[in-house]
Amino acid sequence: MRLASLVKRLYLLNLLSVLALCPILKGFGADLVVTDPAPELALSLSPTYVSKNIFRGQQIAGPSFQIPLQADYGAFTALLFSCSDLKASSNLRLNFHTSYLFNIGHTLKLEPLFNVFTTPREDTLNPLYVAGKAVGEQLYHTQYETGLGTEFTLYGFKLQPRYFYNTTIKGNTYELYTKYDLPLLSLGTEINFTAKIGAMHDKNLTTPVISQVPRGVVAYPLNLQTHYTVLGVSIPYQIKRSVSVKLGWYYNQSSSDLSQNLPAGTVSGVEKHIVTHAGVFSSQIEFKF
């Protein structure tokens, strides 16, 4: 099975990078514990409908259909995520994510992350894309991101602080995610409560382009800073061992500043302050293999 072979190779590469941190962790008196010494490959496919596609506080599409394909091999996870706007067939996004979760001692987990975001076609419905094109700039179609997260449980709440650095647009993202599950034993299910706060700083959305004019005026990059809060609730239900459904709703609030850092004495550039509030409904069916 080619997929299984690929996942195992990625697993070994991530494991080697993690083991390279062992001397550093030992220096702080921490013991690294491999989560699963004899891992098995598990696959899941989760077609999902969302009434709005919001990513890190920014609405990037309207009603959308998402197809996450996830492979887990012990503590290693690989995720291929596609998303298509149902009102614009040209708005297609593909994301690839890998991570490795391992224990430090008995209470703390550490998770190196790597993400690739790509938009194969021009996203003409994205207001940030339109703003970039209006000043003669070109958005990056593919972005690469590295990150590091931790995970621990406090009074029944799962806490996940995470940091991401986008190597393409030189941006920093900070997130704190928490989750609490309330069992509903009489109904054979539970209620999942989630919350997330995050901030993105110094996102250079576009690459500088020299304008085709006699004086050769430089178009400076667009910068984005965003702060966002997400509150959600969902209810999963197990139909059978390998099939489950989940209905959810979450509220997103964000505040963004879009600007250009221009030298003193030049004409004013793009300056926009955007505040958004949105409620999003989602429905998902998950198949495990």
BELWO-V250315 format. One record per residue. N is the residue number from 0. RES is the residue in one letter. OMEGA is omega in radians with two decimals (none if undefined). NEAR is the number of other ideal C-beta (glycine too) atoms within 12 Angstrom. Layout:
N & RES & OMEGA & NEAR
N & RES & OMEGA & NEAR
This chain:
0 & M & -3.05 & 11
1 & R & -3.12 & 9
2 & L & 3.14 & 19
3 & A & 3.12 & 20
4 & S & 3.13 & 14
5 & L & -3.14 & 20
6 & V & 3.14 & 30
7 & K & 3.11 & 23
8 & R & 3.09 & 19
9 & L & 3.10 & 30
10 & Y & -3.12 & 33
11 & L & 3.11 & 19
12 & L & 3.11 & 21
13 & N & -3.13 & 32
14 & L & 3.13 & 30
15 & L & 3.12 & 16
16 & S & 3.12 & 23
17 & V & -3.12 & 33
18 & L & 3.09 & 19
19 & A & 3.13 & 15
20 & L & -3.05 & 23
21 & C & -3.14 & 21
22 & P & 3.12 & 11
23 & I & -3.14 & 15
24 & L & 3.11 & 21
25 & K & -3.14 & 14
26 & G & 3.10 & 11
27 & F & 3.09 & 15
28 & G & -3.11 & 10
29 & A & 3.11 & 22
30 & D & 3.07 & 18
31 & L & -3.14 & 29
32 & V & 3.08 & 21
33 & V & -3.03 & 23
34 & T & -3.09 & 26
35 & D & -3.09 & 21
36 & P & 3.13 & 12
37 & A & -3.01 & 10
38 & P & 3.03 & 25
39 & E & -3.12 & 18
40 & L & 3.08 & 26
41 & A & -3.12 & 22
42 & L & 3.06 & 25
43 & S & 3.11 & 26
44 & L & -2.98 & 25
45 & S & 3.07 & 30
46 & P & -3.02 & 25
47 & T & 3.00 & 31
48 & Y & 3.05 & 27
49 & V & -3.11 & 37
50 & S & 3.03 & 26
51 & K & 3.11 & 29
52 & N & -3.12 & 36
53 & I & -3.12 & 36
54 & F & 3.14 & 34
55 & R & 3.05 & 38
56 & G & -3.10 & 33
57 & Q & 3.04 & 32
58 & Q & -3.08 & 33
59 & I & 3.09 & 34
60 & A & 3.06 & 33
61 & G & 3.09 & 23
62 & P & -2.99 & 25
63 & S & 3.06 & 33
64 & F & -3.08 & 29
65 & Q & 3.11 & 36
66 & I & 3.04 & 27
67 & P & 3.01 & 28
68 & L & -3.03 & 28
69 & Q & 3.06 & 29
70 & A & 3.10 & 35
71 & D & 3.11 & 29
72 & Y & -3.03 & 33
73 & G & -3.13 & 28
74 & A & -3.11 & 30
75 & F & 3.12 & 39
76 & T & 3.00 & 37
77 & A & -3.07 & 37
78 & L & 3.00 & 29
79 & L & -2.97 & 29
80 & F & 3.08 & 31
81 & S & -3.13 & 27
82 & C & -3.13 & 34
83 & S & 3.09 & 30
84 & D & -3.08 & 30
85 & L & 3.14 & 20
86 & K & -3.14 & 17
87 & A & -3.06 & 25
88 & S & -3.13 & 14
89 & S & -3.08 & 18
90 & N & -3.13 & 29
91 & L & 3.11 & 28
92 & R & 3.08 & 33
93 & L & 3.11 & 26
94 & N & 3.06 & 31
95 & F & -3.04 & 28
96 & H & 2.98 & 31
97 & T & 3.10 & 37
98 & S & 3.08 & 39
99 & Y & -3.07 & 39
100 & L & 3.10 & 34
101 & F & -3.05 & 36
102 & N & 2.94 & 25
103 & I & -3.03 & 27
104 & G & -3.06 & 17
105 & H & -3.03 & 12
106 & T & -3.02 & 16
107 & L & 3.08 & 25
108 & K & -3.14 & 31
109 & L & -3.02 & 36
110 & E & 2.96 & 34
111 & P & -3.05 & 33
112 & L & 3.03 & 35
113 & F & -3.10 & 31
114 & N & 2.98 & 33
115 & V & 3.10 & 26
116 & F & 3.14 & 32
117 & T & 3.04 & 24
118 & T & -3.04 & 31
119 & P & -3.10 & 17
120 & R & 3.13 & 20
121 & E & -3.09 & 18
122 & D & -3.04 & 34
123 & T & 3.12 & 22
124 & L & 3.13 & 26
125 & N & -3.10 & 28
126 & P & 3.10 & 24
127 & L & 3.09 & 36
128 & Y & -3.14 & 31
129 & V & 3.12 & 21
130 & A & 3.11 & 29
131 & G & 3.13 & 36
132 & K & -3.09 & 22
133 & A & 3.13 & 20
134 & V & 3.02 & 32
135 & G & -3.10 & 25
136 & E & -3.13 & 29
137 & Q & 3.13 & 19
138 & L & 3.02 & 35
139 & Y & 3.11 & 29
140 & H & 3.13 & 22
141 & T & -3.13 & 20
142 & Q & -3.14 & 32
143 & Y & -3.03 & 25
144 & E & 3.01 & 34
145 & T & -3.11 & 26
146 & G & 3.11 & 29
147 & L & 3.13 & 27
148 & G & 3.02 & 32
149 & T & -3.14 & 27
150 & E & 3.06 & 29
151 & F & -3.10 & 25
152 & T & -3.12 & 18
153 & L & -3.14 & 15
154 & Y & 3.10 & 9
155 & G & 3.12 & 14
156 & F & 3.05 & 19
157 & K & -3.10 & 23
158 & L & -3.12 & 26
159 & Q & 2.96 & 32
160 & P & -3.14 & 26
161 & R & 3.05 & 32
162 & Y & 3.12 & 26
163 & F & 3.03 & 34
164 & Y & 3.13 & 25
165 & N & -3.05 & 30
166 & T & -3.12 & 20
167 & T & -3.08 & 25
168 & I & 3.01 & 31
169 & K & -3.10 & 23
170 & G & 3.13 & 32
171 & N & 3.09 & 26
172 & T & 3.12 & 39
173 & Y & -3.13 & 27
174 & E & 2.97 & 31
175 & L & -3.09 & 26
176 & Y & 3.09 & 29
177 & T & -3.10 & 28
178 & K & 3.07 & 26
179 & Y & -3.12 & 23
180 & D & 3.11 & 20
181 & L & -3.10 & 19
182 & P & 3.01 & 15
183 & L & -2.99 & 14
184 & L & -3.10 & 9
185 & S & -3.13 & 7
186 & L & 3.13 & 13
187 & G & -3.14 & 13
188 & T & 3.12 & 21
189 & E & 3.03 & 22
190 & I & 3.14 & 23
191 & N & 3.06 & 27
192 & F & -3.13 & 24
193 & T & 3.06 & 30
194 & A & 3.13 & 26
195 & K & 2.97 & 32
196 & I & -3.08 & 28
197 & G & 3.11 & 33
198 & A & 3.04 & 28
199 & M & -3.10 & 35
200 & H & 3.02 & 24
201 & D & 3.06 & 23
202 & K & 3.08 & 35
203 & N & -2.98 & 30
204 & L & -3.05 & 42
205 & T & 3.08 & 34
206 & T & -3.13 & 22
207 & P & 3.13 & 22
208 & V & 3.08 & 21
209 & I & -3.14 & 16
210 & S & -3.13 & 15
211 & Q & 3.11 & 11
212 & V & -3.07 & 11
213 & P & -3.09 & 7
214 & R & 3.11 & 8
215 & G & -3.11 & 10
216 & V & -3.13 & 19
217 & V & 3.03 & 22
218 & A & -3.05 & 27
219 & Y & -3.06 & 28
220 & P & 2.99 & 33
221 & L & 3.12 & 41
222 & N & -3.13 & 32
223 & L & 2.99 & 43
224 & Q & -3.06 & 31
225 & T & 2.98 & 38
226 & H & -3.05 & 28
227 & Y & 3.11 & 36
228 & T & -3.13 & 29
229 & V & 3.07 & 33
230 & L & -3.05 & 25
231 & G & 3.06 & 29
232 & V & 3.14 & 26
233 & S & 3.13 & 29
234 & I & 3.07 & 26
235 & P & 3.07 & 28
236 & Y & -3.11 & 23
237 & Q & 3.11 & 18
238 & I & 2.98 & 16
239 & K & -2.98 & 12
240 & R & -3.03 & 10
241 & S & -3.09 & 15
242 & V & 3.08 & 20
243 & S & 3.08 & 24
244 & V & 3.13 & 23
245 & K & 3.04 & 30
246 & L & -3.08 & 23
247 & G & 3.04 & 28
248 & W & 3.06 & 25
249 & Y & -3.13 & 27
250 & Y & -3.12 & 23
251 & N & 3.04 & 36
252 & Q & -3.12 & 26
253 & S & 3.09 & 31
254 & S & -3.03 & 24
255 & S & 3.05 & 33
256 & D & 3.13 & 27
257 & L & -3.04 & 32
258 & S & 3.01 & 25
259 & Q & 3.09 & 30
260 & N & -3.08 & 22
261 & L & 3.09 & 21
262 & P & 3.12 & 12
263 & A & 3.10 & 7
264 & G & 3.11 & 6
265 & T & 3.13 & 13
266 & V & -3.12 & 14
267 & S & 3.14 & 14
268 & G & -3.14 & 26
269 & V & 3.08 & 31
270 & E & -3.14 & 18
271 & K & 3.02 & 25
272 & H & -3.04 & 16
273 & I & 3.06 & 25
274 & V & -3.11 & 17
275 & T & 3.03 & 26
276 & H & -3.09 & 19
277 & A & 2.98 & 26
278 & G & -3.04 & 21
279 & V & 3.05 & 32
280 & F & 3.11 & 23
281 & S & 3.04 & 33
282 & S & -3.01 & 24
283 & Q & 2.96 & 28
284 & I & -3.04 & 26
285 & E & 3.07 & 27
286 & F & 3.10 & 22
287 & K & -3.10 & 21
288 & F & none & 20
